[in-house]
Amino acid sequence: MGRESQVDLREHIDSLASELCRINEDQKVALDLDPYVKKLLNARRRVVLVNNILQNAQERLRRLNHSVAKETARRRAMLDSGAHHSQTSPNK
Protein backbone atom coordinates (compact mmCIF):
# COMPACT_ATOMS: atom_id res chain seq x y z
CA MET A 1 0.00 0.00 0.00
CA GLY A 2 1.52 3.31 -1.02
CA ARG A 3 1.97 6.32 1.19
CA GLU A 4 -0.86 8.22 -0.58
CA SER A 5 -3.35 5.40 -0.08
CA GLN A 6 -2.33 5.16 3.59
CA VAL A 7 -3.06 8.88 4.01
CA ASP A 8 -6.36 8.50 2.12
CA LEU A 9 -7.37 5.59 4.35
CA ARG A 10 -6.49 7.55 7.50
CA GLU A 11 -8.56 10.52 6.26
CA HIS A 12 -11.53 8.25 5.47
CA ILE A 13 -11.32 6.70 8.93
CA ASP A 14 -11.26 10.18 10.52
CA SER A 15 -14.23 11.24 8.43
CA LEU A 16 -16.19 8.11 9.29
CA ALA A 17 -15.43 8.46 13.02
CA SER A 18 -16.61 12.10 12.93
CA GLU A 19 -19.77 11.09 11.07
CA LEU A 20 -20.52 8.36 13.63
CA CYS A 21 -20.06 10.85 16.48
CA ARG A 22 -22.40 13.32 14.72
CA ILE A 23 -25.02 10.61 14.11
CA ASN A 24 -24.75 9.55 17.74
CA GLU A 25 -25.37 13.13 18.93
CA ASP A 26 -28.35 13.57 16.55
CA GLN A 27 -30.12 10.37 17.58
CA LYS A 28 -33.24 10.71 19.68
CA VAL A 29 -32.92 7.10 20.77
CA ALA A 30 -29.64 6.44 22.51
CA LEU A 31 -27.48 4.36 20.20
CA ASP A 32 -24.19 3.30 21.62
CA LEU A 33 -21.80 3.91 18.75
CA ASP A 34 -18.80 4.22 21.07
CA PRO A 35 -17.57 0.66 20.37
CA TYR A 36 -17.59 1.41 16.63
CA VAL A 37 -15.80 4.71 17.14
CA LYS A 38 -13.19 2.88 19.25
CA LYS A 39 -12.78 0.25 16.53
CA LEU A 40 -12.30 2.99 13.95
CA LEU A 41 -9.73 4.75 16.14
CA ASN A 42 -7.89 1.45 16.63
CA ALA A 43 -7.93 0.91 12.87
CA ARG A 44 -6.60 4.44 12.38
CA ARG A 45 -3.82 3.79 14.89
CA ARG A 46 -2.85 0.62 13.00
CA VAL A 47 -2.87 2.54 9.70
CA VAL A 48 -0.52 5.13 11.23
CA LEU A 49 1.79 2.38 12.53
CA VAL A 50 1.84 0.61 9.15
CA ASN A 51 2.49 3.95 7.45
CA ASN A 52 5.48 4.59 9.74
CA ILE A 53 6.84 1.11 9.04
CA LEU A 54 6.37 1.67 5.31
CA GLN A 55 8.13 5.05 5.43
CA ASN A 56 11.07 3.57 7.36
CA ALA A 57 11.34 0.65 4.95
CA GLN A 58 11.21 3.00 1.94
CA GLU A 59 13.95 5.17 3.45
CA ARG A 60 16.17 2.14 4.13
CA LEU A 61 15.52 0.91 0.59
CA ARG A 62 16.40 4.34 -0.83
CA ARG A 63 19.70 4.38 1.11
CA LEU A 64 20.50 0.82 0.04
CA ASN A 65 19.73 1.66 -3.59
CA HIS A 66 22.00 4.71 -3.34
CA SER A 67 24.83 2.58 -1.91
CA VAL A 68 24.41 -0.05 -4.63
CA ALA A 69 24.46 2.65 -7.33
CA LYS A 70 27.66 4.14 -5.86
CA GLU A 71 29.34 0.73 -5.67
CA THR A 72 28.25 -0.14 -9.22
CA ALA A 73 29.66 3.15 -10.52
CA ARG A 74 32.92 2.56 -8.63
CA ARG A 75 33.30 -0.95 -10.06
CA ARG A 76 32.41 0.22 -13.54
CA ALA A 77 35.07 2.95 -13.29
CA MET A 78 37.63 0.35 -12.15
CA LEU A 79 36.73 -1.95 -15.04
CA ASP A 80 36.85 0.91 -17.53
CA SER A 81 40.25 2.09 -16.32
CA GLY A 82 41.54 -1.51 -16.39
CA ALA A 83 40.27 -2.01 -19.93
CA HIS A 84 41.81 1.32 -20.96
CA HIS A 85 45.22 0.33 -19.49
CA SER A 86 45.19 -3.08 -21.22
CA GLN A 87 44.38 -1.47 -24.60
CA THR A 88 47.28 1.00 -24.34
CA SER A 89 49.74 -1.57 -23.02
CA PRO A 90 52.81 -2.00 -25.29
CA ASN A 91 52.68 -5.81 -24.82
CA LYS A 92 49.61 -6.04 -27.05
Disulfide bonds with the S-S distance in Angstrom:
none
